[in-house]
């Protein structure tokens, strides 16, 4: 999933307005739904960037990093879903 800069790269992106007409109602609705999903993703990434713990070296054994980061991401999305 990406923004309009990724059109044509086999990604889910909003519809671009054609030069010869305005967007149709279904295209506007599609863009709204895509952007709702993208908003949550962008906010989550911004939130992760503010965590001070991520500004330091990883303090656990390196081979545990994939499982740790997956767990943190899952817990964060679980928290968002519960709000």
C-alpha positions in Angstrom: 0.0 0.0 0.0 1.4 3.4 -0.9 0.6 7.0 -1.9 0.1 8.3 -5.4 3.9 8.3 -5.9 3.7 4.5 -6.1 1.1 4.2 -8.9 2.1 1.5 -11.3 4.3 -0.5 -8.9 1.8 -3.2 -8.2 0.7 -1.5 -4.9 -2.7 -0.5 -3.6 -2.8 3.3 -4.2 -5.4 6.0 -4.4 -6.8 6.8 -7.8 -5.2 9.8 -9.6 -7.5 12.4 -11.1 -7.5 12.1 -14.9 -6.7 15.3 -16.8 -9.9 15.2 -18.8 -12.4 14.7 -16.0 -13.1 14.8 -12.2 -12.9 11.7 -10.1 -16.1 9.6 -10.1 -18.0 9.1 -6.9 -16.8 5.5 -6.5 -13.2 6.7 -7.1 -13.5 9.3 -4.4 -14.9 6.7 -2.0 -12.1 4.3 -2.9 -9.5 7.0 -2.2 -11.1 7.7 1.1 -11.0 4.1 2.2 -7.4 3.6 1.1 -6.4 6.8 2.9 -8.1 5.7 6.1 -5.8 2.6 6.2 -2.7 4.6 5.2 -3.4 7.1 7.9 -3.3 4.4 10.7 0.0 3.0 9.2 1.6 6.5 9.0 0.5 7.4 12.5 1.9 4.1 13.9 5.2 4.6 12.2 5.4 8.2 13.6 4.6 6.9 17.0 7.4 4.3 16.9 9.8 7.0 15.9 9.1 8.9 19.1 9.9 5.9 21.4 13.2 6.7 23.2 14.0 3.1 23.6 14.4 2.8 19.8 17.1 5.5 19.8 19.5 3.2 21.7 21.1 0.0 20.8 19.1 -3.2 20.9 19.7 -4.6 24.5 18.8 -8.2 24.0 20.5 -11.0 22.1 20.5 -10.1 18.4 18.9 -13.4 17.4 15.8 -12.4 19.4 15.2 -9.1 17.5 12.7 -10.4 14.9 10.5 -12.0 17.5 10.7 -9.0 19.8 9.8 -6.4 17.2 7.0 -8.5 15.8 5.6 -8.8 19.4 5.9 -5.0 20.0 4.1 -4.3 16.7 1.3 -6.8 17.4 0.8 -5.3 20.9 0.7 -1.8 19.5 -2.0 -2.7 16.9 -3.9 -4.7 19.6 -3.9 -1.5 21.7 -5.1 0.6 18.8 -8.0 -1.8 18.0 -9.1 -1.7 21.7 -9.4 2.1 21.7 
